[in-house]
Amino acid sequence: MIYINILLVCLLSACQPPFMDSSLGKSGCRRCHDVQLDPAHDIGCRSCHHGRPEGYSRAQAHKGLIPMPSHPSLMARTCGRCHAGEVTVAGSSIHFTLSGMIGTVWSGFFPGEQVPTLLELPIEEPPCTERGLVSDALRRRCLRCHVYYQGDDYTGTARGTGCAACHLGIRAERPWDHRFRRKVPDTRCLSCHYGNFVGWDYYGRFEMDYEDDYRVPLVEGEHIQRPYGMEWHNMTPDVHRTAGMVCTDCHCSGPCGDEKRDVKCLDCHLGDKTGSHPGPPMDRKRIGHRPEDADLVACAACHGLWAVRDRGRSLIRQDMPDFDDWSYLAVQGSSEIEAAVKNYVNLPYEDWIIPRMVDKITGEYRQGLWFESFTERRWSPVKLGEDAHGRLVVIRPVLDLSLSYVDSDGVVRFDNLRPKTVDDDLSSGNAARPDALSFWLPYSPHTIGPSDAFRTIYVQSWLNRRLSESNDVNIR
């Protein structure tokens, strides 16, 4: 009888949730989640994440849980309780609206049309119109940066959403650094500003070609780490980076400010030391440094050491791809593509499941994968052109891209859909009006250093010609 009673006690106790009779057992979420918190935000997990910290099982503790309380759709109710002003301002910044990227691409394909906002980008499944195809490429392949998406699954890019994308540690840090920082470190900036875009160039990085034959996976017999998904060439970094400056030394206001207080070149380098951040002065008597030149030419036109010249960007959506065809391009900066190709390539065709890719805005999965390739990837020569205001600037072929779509039956629905722009290669290297090179768009390479001698000679002659033309107009 005694044995029967003992057995009943054991069976009944087995039906109860496990209980940890220790100090850790009384610490709620931190029984499982080893996180580091800053004093200002050590306010209890439930304050932001909700849930039930008193639960003794995963299901109980996670009931009503909000995994990403700083997501743009939630941040007003969480972060905004204490930081209402910052949340309001940030929500309308280009880091949140992505209006620059969307506007550039949409206006290239559909010039003159009203550009949809991020949340207005149409969803067509499958894409039946050009607008549906462009929107799908934006939603699922292009808009992987900034605040709606947690980033690709690489150690340098996996991050939080919304406010946490900048102010919280990247997810590679274990135990997860849950300390919010007012001053944003460069590692947070680079979790979005990597690849052949402004940010990586500041550190002297140029992304390698995607093809296996052009990448260098081994150095001295050791595998190169790929914290950003791709290896890179080590180029000359920006002189300001060499001097120890970080992103926020110039970009000091950020999304939470008016983004108009960023430090400009002349704020530091005015010859008369009147700038807000006096630095090494420039000779105001030299052509290009004269007061009248500032509105005519960008500093990078002479001082940009190198610039991104990725040509022939091709994006193709395939709903049922033959992964063998893509095995040599498995590594292309997308953890989704890399995982899909490497997982499927060794499986029999009959074991394949429908490949899917996530919508970076809604978080919903849809059929089809967006693959990417380039005709060439170069960093020189630095190309110059005039912007909409007639100012001489560095330009890059942003809209030199094409979109294609092959459905699950192998039918080509769209083939080589391109922006409605004009390609003028300008092999002579001379600048031209924007309407003659419309997919070459202005940008500011963060590769500043000593001026290039030959480019400087060209810029000086261009300035003299422009000033002469201006004087002739004034005389008339």
C-alpha positions as CSV (number, residue, x, y, z in Angstrom):
1,M,0.0,0.0,0.0
2,I,2.9,2.3,0.8
3,Y,4.4,1.8,-2.6
4,I,1.0,2.5,-4.3
5,N,0.7,5.8,-2.4
6,I,4.2,6.8,-3.4
7,L,3.4,6.0,-7.0
8,L,0.3,8.1,-6.9
9,V,2.2,11.1,-5.4
10,C,4.8,10.8,-8.2
11,L,2.2,10.6,-10.9
12,L,0.3,13.5,-9.6
13,S,3.4,15.7,-9.3
14,A,4.3,14.8,-12.8
15,C,1.1,16.5,-14.0
16,Q,2.1,19.9,-12.5
17,P,4.2,22.5,-14.2
18,P,7.9,22.3,-13.2
19,F,8.9,24.6,-10.4
20,M,12.5,25.8,-9.8
21,D,13.0,26.3,-6.1
22,S,15.9,28.7,-6.4
23,S,16.7,32.4,-6.7
24,L,16.6,32.0,-10.5
25,G,13.2,30.5,-10.3
26,K,11.9,33.8,-8.9
27,S,13.4,36.0,-11.5
28,G,10.7,35.7,-14.1
29,C,11.8,36.1,-17.7
30,R,15.5,36.0,-16.7
31,R,15.2,32.3,-15.8
32,C,15.7,31.7,-19.5
33,H,16.7,35.0,-21.0
34,D,20.2,36.1,-20.0
35,V,20.2,39.7,-21.0
36,Q,22.1,42.8,-20.1
37,L,20.0,45.9,-19.3
38,D,20.8,49.6,-18.8
39,P,19.6,51.2,-15.6
40,A,17.1,53.5,-17.4
41,H,15.3,50.5,-19.0
42,D,15.6,48.0,-16.1
43,I,11.8,48.4,-15.7
44,G,10.7,44.8,-16.0
45,C,10.2,42.9,-19.2
46,R,6.5,43.0,-19.0
47,S,6.5,46.8,-19.4
48,C,7.4,46.5,-23.0
49,H,7.0,42.8,-24.0
50,H,3.9,42.1,-22.0
51,G,3.5,38.3,-21.5
52,R,3.3,36.6,-18.1
53,P,6.7,36.5,-16.4
54,E,5.2,34.5,-13.5
55,G,4.4,31.6,-15.8
56,Y,6.3,28.3,-15.2
57,S,6.3,27.1,-18.8
58,R,7.2,28.6,-22.1
59,A,3.5,28.6,-23.2
60,Q,2.4,30.3,-20.0
61,A,5.1,32.9,-19.9
62,H,4.7,33.8,-23.6
63,K,1.0,34.2,-23.5
64,G,0.2,37.7,-24.9
65,L,4.0,38.2,-25.6
66,I,5.1,41.0,-27.9
67,P,8.4,39.8,-29.3
68,M,9.3,43.2,-31.0
69,P,7.7,46.0,-29.0
70,S,9.8,48.6,-30.8
71,H,8.5,47.7,-34.3
72,P,7.2,50.7,-36.2
73,S,3.6,49.5,-35.8
74,L,4.0,49.3,-32.0
75,M,6.6,51.8,-31.0
76,A,4.2,54.6,-30.3
77,R,2.5,52.4,-27.6
78,T,5.8,51.2,-26.1
79,C,8.8,53.5,-26.7
80,G,6.4,56.4,-27.2
81,R,5.2,56.3,-23.6
82,C,8.5,57.8,-22.5
83,H,9.9,59.2,-25.8
84,A,6.8,60.5,-27.6
85,G,8.6,63.4,-29.3
86,E,11.5,61.2,-30.6
87,V,9.0,58.5,-31.8
88,T,6.9,61.1,-33.7
89,V,9.9,62.6,-35.4
90,A,11.6,59.3,-36.2
91,G,8.4,57.9,-37.8
92,S,8.5,60.5,-40.5
93,S,12.3,60.3,-41.2
94,I,13.7,58.6,-44.3
95,H,15.0,55.8,-42.2
96,F,11.4,54.8,-41.4
97,T,9.7,55.8,-44.6
98,L,12.4,54.7,-47.0
99,S,11.1,57.3,-49.3
100,G,14.5,57.9,-50.9
101,M,14.9,54.3,-52.0
102,I,11.3,53.8,-53.0
103,G,11.1,57.1,-54.8
104,T,14.2,56.5,-56.8
105,V,13.2,53.1,-58.1
106,W,9.5,53.9,-58.6
107,S,10.2,57.1,-60.5
108,G,12.7,55.3,-62.7
109,F,10.2,52.7,-63.8
110,F,7.1,54.9,-63.8
111,P,8.3,58.5,-64.3
112,G,5.7,61.2,-63.5
113,E,3.6,58.9,-61.3
114,Q,2.7,59.5,-57.7
115,V,5.2,57.5,-55.6
116,P,3.5,55.1,-53.1
117,T,4.5,55.2,-49.5
118,L,6.1,52.2,-47.9
119,L,2.8,50.8,-46.6
120,E,1.0,51.6,-49.9
121,L,3.3,49.5,-52.1
122,P,0.8,47.2,-53.9
123,I,0.8,43.4,-53.4
124,E,0.0,41.3,-56.4
125,E,0.4,37.5,-56.0
126,P,1.4,36.5,-58.5
127,P,2.6,39.8,-60.1
128,C,0.5,40.5,-63.1
129,T,1.5,44.1,-63.9
130,E,4.8,46.0,-64.0
131,R,3.8,47.8,-60.8
132,G,3.1,44.6,-59.0
133,L,6.5,43.2,-60.1
134,V,8.5,46.3,-59.1
135,S,6.6,46.4,-55.8
136,D,7.4,42.7,-55.1
137,A,11.1,43.2,-55.8
138,L,11.1,46.2,-53.4
139,R,9.2,44.4,-50.7
140,R,11.0,41.1,-50.7
141,R,14.5,41.8,-52.0
142,C,15.5,45.4,-51.9
143,L,14.0,46.9,-48.7
144,R,16.0,44.7,-46.3
145,C,17.5,47.6,-44.4
146,H,16.4,49.8,-41.6
147,V,13.5,49.4,-39.3
148,Y,10.8,47.1,-40.5
149,Y,12.9,44.0,-40.9
150,Q,15.3,42.2,-38.5
151,G,18.0,41.9,-41.1
152,D,19.5,38.9,-42.8
153,D,20.7,36.1,-40.6
154,Y,24.3,37.1,-40.4
155,T,26.2,38.2,-37.3
156,G,26.7,41.7,-38.5
157,T,23.2,42.4,-39.9
158,A,20.8,40.6,-37.5
159,R,19.3,43.5,-35.5
160,G,16.1,44.8,-33.8
161,T,13.3,46.6,-35.5
162,G,12.0,50.2,-35.1
163,C,13.9,52.1,-32.4
164,A,15.9,49.0,-31.5
165,A,17.4,48.8,-34.9
166,C,19.7,51.7,-33.9
167,H,19.7,51.9,-30.2
168,L,19.9,48.2,-29.2
169,G,22.7,45.7,-29.8
170,I,22.9,43.4,-32.8
171,R,21.5,40.0,-32.1
172,A,25.0,38.3,-32.6
173,E,26.0,39.6,-29.1
174,R,25.5,36.9,-26.5
175,P,24.4,37.3,-23.8
176,W,22.2,39.6,-25.8
177,D,23.2,43.2,-25.0
178,H,19.8,44.7,-24.2
179,R,21.3,48.0,-23.1
180,F,19.7,50.9,-25.1
181,R,22.3,53.5,-26.1
182,R,21.6,57.1,-26.8
183,K,24.8,57.4,-28.9
184,V,24.6,55.0,-31.8
185,P,27.8,53.0,-32.4
186,D,29.0,52.3,-35.9
187,T,28.2,48.6,-35.7
188,R,24.5,49.6,-35.6
189,C,24.8,51.8,-38.6
190,L,26.7,49.1,-40.6
191,S,24.0,46.6,-39.9
192,C,22.1,48.4,-42.6
193,H,24.8,50.5,-44.4
194,Y,26.8,47.6,-45.7
195,G,27.5,46.2,-49.1
196,N,28.2,48.6,-52.0
197,F,26.4,51.5,-50.4
198,V,27.4,54.5,-48.4
199,G,28.7,53.2,-45.0
200,W,30.9,50.3,-45.9
201,D,32.9,52.6,-48.2
202,Y,33.8,54.8,-45.2
203,Y,35.5,51.8,-43.7
204,G,37.3,51.0,-47.1
205,R,35.2,48.0,-48.0
206,F,34.0,47.0,-51.4
207,E,31.9,43.9,-51.8
208,M,33.3,41.1,-53.8
209,D,31.6,39.6,-56.9
210,Y,29.0,37.0,-56.2
211,E,30.5,34.2,-58.4
212,D,32.5,31.6,-56.6
213,D,35.4,32.1,-59.0
214,Y,35.8,35.7,-58.1
215,R,35.5,35.3,-54.3
216,V,38.3,34.4,-51.9
217,P,36.8,32.2,-49.3
218,L,40.2,31.2,-47.8
219,V,43.2,33.1,-46.6
220,E,46.2,31.1,-45.4
221,G,43.9,28.0,-45.4
222,E,41.4,29.6,-43.0
223,H,37.8,30.4,-44.0
224,I,37.0,34.1,-44.1
225,Q,34.2,35.2,-41.8
226,R,31.2,36.7,-43.5
227,P,29.4,38.8,-40.8
228,Y,27.6,40.8,-43.6
229,G,26.9,37.8,-45.9
230,M,29.7,38.7,-48.4
231,E,33.4,39.0,-48.3
232,W,34.9,42.3,-49.3
233,H,38.0,43.9,-50.8
234,N,40.0,46.1,-48.5
235,M,40.2,49.6,-50.1
236,T,41.5,52.9,-48.8
237,P,39.2,54.1,-46.0
238,D,37.9,57.6,-45.7
239,V,40.5,60.0,-44.2
240,H,38.0,60.8,-41.4
241,R,37.7,57.2,-40.5
242,T,41.5,56.9,-40.4
243,A,41.4,59.9,-38.0
244,G,39.1,57.9,-35.7
245,M,35.8,59.7,-36.4
246,V,32.6,57.7,-36.2
247,C,29.4,58.1,-38.1
248,T,27.6,60.2,-35.5
249,D,30.4,62.7,-35.4
250,C,29.0,64.1,-38.6
251,H,25.5,62.6,-38.7
252,C,24.8,63.8,-35.2
253,S,21.0,64.3,-35.3
254,G,19.8,61.0,-36.9
255,P,16.2,59.9,-37.4
256,C,15.2,61.2,-33.9
257,G,16.3,64.7,-34.8
258,D,15.5,67.0,-37.7
259,E,18.4,65.5,-39.7
260,K,19.3,69.1,-40.7
261,R,22.0,69.5,-38.0
262,D,24.5,67.1,-39.7
263,V,28.0,68.5,-40.0
264,K,29.0,69.5,-43.5
265,C,32.5,69.8,-45.0
266,L,32.5,73.6,-44.7
267,D,31.5,73.4,-41.1
268,C,35.0,72.1,-40.3
269,H,37.2,73.2,-43.2
270,L,36.5,76.9,-43.7
271,G,39.8,78.7,-44.1
272,D,38.7,81.5,-41.8
273,K,38.1,79.1,-38.9
274,T,34.4,80.2,-38.6
275,G,33.0,76.8,-38.9
276,S,31.1,75.2,-36.1
277,H,33.7,72.4,-35.9
278,P,37.0,74.0,-36.9
279,G,39.4,71.6,-38.5
280,P,42.3,71.7,-41.0
281,P,41.6,74.8,-43.1
282,M,41.5,74.8,-46.9
283,D,43.1,77.5,-49.1
284,R,40.1,79.6,-50.1
285,K,42.2,81.1,-53.0
286,R,42.5,77.8,-54.9
287,I,40.1,76.9,-57.7
288,G,37.5,74.7,-56.2
289,H,38.0,76.1,-52.7
290,R,36.8,79.6,-53.5
291,P,33.6,80.8,-51.9
292,E,31.8,81.0,-55.3
293,D,32.7,77.3,-56.0
294,A,30.8,75.8,-53.1
295,D,27.5,75.9,-54.9
296,L,28.9,74.6,-58.2
297,V,30.9,71.5,-57.2
298,A,30.8,68.9,-54.5
299,C,33.9,68.3,-52.4
300,A,33.9,64.6,-53.4
301,A,34.2,65.5,-57.1
302,C,38.0,66.0,-56.4
303,H,38.4,64.3,-53.0
304,G,36.5,61.1,-53.5
305,L,39.2,58.4,-53.8
306,W,36.9,55.8,-55.3
307,A,33.2,55.2,-55.9
308,V,30.8,52.3,-56.5
309,R,30.2,51.4,-60.2
310,D,28.0,48.3,-60.1
311,R,26.7,47.8,-63.6
312,G,24.0,45.6,-65.0
313,R,22.2,44.7,-61.8
314,S,19.7,41.9,-62.7
315,L,16.9,40.7,-60.4
316,I,14.9,37.7,-61.4
317,R,12.0,36.1,-59.5
318,Q,11.6,32.4,-59.9
319,D,8.7,30.6,-58.3
320,M,10.2,27.1,-58.8
321,P,13.9,27.6,-59.5
322,D,16.3,24.9,-60.5
323,F,18.8,25.3,-57.6
324,D,21.6,23.6,-59.5
325,D,21.6,26.7,-61.8
326,W,22.2,29.0,-58.9
327,S,24.7,26.9,-56.9
328,Y,27.7,29.1,-58.0
329,L,25.7,32.2,-56.9
330,A,24.4,30.8,-53.6
331,V,26.3,33.5,-51.6
332,Q,24.9,36.9,-52.7
333,G,24.3,38.8,-49.5
334,S,20.9,37.3,-48.8
335,S,20.7,34.7,-46.0
336,E,17.3,33.5,-47.4
337,I,18.8,32.8,-50.9
338,E,21.9,31.2,-49.4
339,A,19.9,28.9,-47.1
340,A,17.5,28.0,-49.9
341,V,20.2,27.1,-52.5
342,K,22.5,25.2,-50.1
343,N,19.6,23.3,-48.5
344,Y,17.9,22.3,-51.8
345,V,20.8,21.7,-54.1
346,N,21.6,18.3,-52.7
347,L,18.0,17.1,-52.4
348,P,16.2,15.1,-55.0
349,Y,13.7,17.2,-57.0
350,E,10.8,15.3,-55.6
351,D,11.7,16.4,-52.1
352,W,11.7,20.1,-52.9
353,I,9.0,22.2,-51.2
354,I,7.7,25.5,-52.5
355,P,10.4,28.1,-52.0
356,R,9.3,31.2,-50.2
357,M,10.7,34.6,-49.3
358,V,9.4,37.0,-46.6
359,D,7.9,40.4,-47.2
360,K,10.2,42.7,-45.3
361,I,7.4,45.1,-44.5
362,T,4.6,42.8,-43.4
363,G,6.6,39.7,-42.3
364,E,4.4,37.5,-44.5
365,Y,5.9,34.7,-46.7
366,R,5.0,34.4,-50.4
367,Q,6.1,32.0,-53.1
368,G,9.2,32.7,-55.2
369,L,12.8,33.8,-54.6
370,W,14.5,36.9,-55.9
371,F,18.0,36.2,-57.2
372,E,20.5,38.9,-58.0
373,S,23.5,39.2,-60.3
374,F,25.7,41.9,-61.9
375,T,27.4,42.4,-65.2
376,E,30.4,44.0,-63.5
377,R,31.4,45.5,-60.2
378,R,34.0,48.2,-60.2
379,W,35.3,51.1,-58.0
380,S,37.0,53.2,-60.7
381,P,37.1,55.5,-62.5
382,V,35.1,58.0,-60.4
383,K,32.3,59.3,-62.7
384,L,31.1,62.9,-62.5
385,G,27.9,64.5,-63.7
386,E,25.6,67.4,-63.0
387,D,22.7,67.1,-60.5
388,A,19.3,68.7,-60.9
389,H,20.8,72.0,-59.8
390,G,23.7,72.0,-62.2
391,R,26.2,71.1,-59.5
392,L,29.1,68.9,-60.4
393,V,28.9,65.7,-58.3
394,V,29.9,62.1,-58.2
395,I,27.4,59.8,-59.8
396,R,26.7,56.0,-59.8
397,P,24.5,53.8,-62.0
398,V,21.7,53.2,-59.4
399,L,19.0,52.5,-62.0
400,D,21.1,50.3,-64.3
401,L,18.9,47.3,-63.3
402,S,16.4,44.9,-64.9
403,L,13.6,42.8,-63.4
404,S,12.4,39.4,-64.7
405,Y,9.8,36.9,-63.5
406,V,9.4,33.1,-64.3
407,D,6.3,31.5,-62.7
408,S,6.0,28.0,-61.3
409,D,5.2,26.5,-64.7
410,G,8.4,27.9,-66.2
411,V,6.6,30.6,-68.2
412,V,8.5,33.9,-68.5
413,R,5.9,36.5,-67.4
414,F,8.3,39.5,-67.5
415,D,11.7,39.6,-69.3
416,N,14.2,42.3,-68.6
417,L,11.9,45.0,-67.4
418,R,14.0,48.1,-67.2
419,P,13.6,51.7,-65.9
420,K,12.6,54.2,-68.5
421,T,16.0,55.9,-68.5
422,V,18.7,56.7,-71.0
423,D,22.2,55.1,-70.9
424,D,25.0,57.4,-72.0
425,D,28.3,55.7,-71.0
426,L,30.2,59.0,-71.4
427,S,33.4,57.1,-72.3
428,S,35.2,60.4,-72.6
429,G,34.7,60.8,-68.8
430,N,33.2,64.3,-69.3
431,A,30.1,65.4,-67.3
432,A,26.8,65.7,-69.0
433,R,23.3,67.0,-68.3
434,P,21.1,64.7,-66.1
435,D,18.7,64.0,-69.0
436,A,21.5,62.3,-70.9
437,L,22.5,59.9,-68.1
438,S,19.4,59.5,-66.1
439,F,20.2,56.2,-64.5
440,W,23.5,57.7,-63.2
441,L,22.3,59.4,-60.1
442,P,24.2,61.7,-57.7
443,Y,25.6,60.4,-54.4
444,S,28.2,61.3,-51.8
445,P,30.9,58.6,-51.6
446,H,32.4,58.4,-48.1
447,T,35.9,57.8,-49.5
448,I,37.4,61.2,-48.9
449,G,41.1,61.7,-49.2
450,P,43.8,63.8,-51.1
451,S,42.4,65.1,-54.3
452,D,42.9,63.1,-57.5
453,A,45.3,65.1,-59.7
454,F,43.7,64.4,-63.1
455,R,40.1,64.8,-61.9
456,T,41.0,68.0,-60.2
457,I,42.4,69.4,-63.4
458,Y,39.1,68.5,-65.1
459,V,37.0,70.1,-62.3
460,Q,39.1,73.3,-62.4
461,S,38.5,73.7,-66.1
462,W,34.8,72.9,-65.7
463,L,34.5,75.5,-63.0
464,N,36.3,78.2,-65.1
465,R,34.0,77.4,-68.0
466,R,30.8,77.6,-65.8
467,L,31.9,80.9,-64.2
468,S,32.8,82.3,-67.6
469,E,29.3,81.4,-68.9
470,S,27.8,83.0,-65.9
471,N,29.7,86.2,-66.4
472,D,28.7,86.3,-70.0
473,V,25.0,86.1,-69.0
474,N,25.5,88.8,-66.4
475,I,27.1,91.1,-69.0
476,R,24.2,90.7,-71.4
